[in-house]
């Protein structure tokens, strides 16, 4: 291998950790079924899946909303509301401690705004694949995002209802600040109360009593 690329300021943080730190932390992919029909579809090599990346006891995913701010959210592992948990896949380990990883995910969140979500070209599985590659140099299994690859070849195969999705019923949105130009918004919970038809466009479909879904505050490098 050639000399280490020092142009990426995050490279040392991800692969080397703090000086003198040798403890390793697992990186786990949690996969969910979006529909009970997956039980039958997977036998034919198809299925519609959501995935989140579990690191330091929290699971991180990417969801859609209507605003040009972070769409990266965290939930308790294997409890993402609205989906049916299927399995967990170990991807590797990192040496990055929890506080450093938090800073890292906040920087990554600036690259994944909720209004840029697209089922075919930039979905939750693209996010976990990108994060897995950055953290462990190993992507997610190909079958998890197979639908998007098929859809990119012929998007007409997919119903329009799957093309656009929006998160709703969120209790709190931590990234709304005056600097974002969204100082009038202290939360996105009003999305669940609106009557403008946005309820048909949802990614998470959280229900009352489900685990909290909190968006990650984005920080620009």
Buried (B, 14 or more C-beta within 10 A) or exposed (E): EEEEEEEEEBEBBBBEBBEEEEEEBBBBBBBBBBEEEBEEBBEEEBBBBBBBBBBBEBBBBBBBBEBEBBBBBBBBBBBBBBBBBBEBBEBEEBBBBEEBBBEBBBBBBBBBBBEEBBBBEBBBBBBBBBBBEBBBEBBBBEEBBBBBEBBEEEBEEBEEEBEBBBBBBBEEBEBBEEEBEBEEBEEBEEBBEEEEEBBEBBBBBBEEEBBBBBBBBBBEE
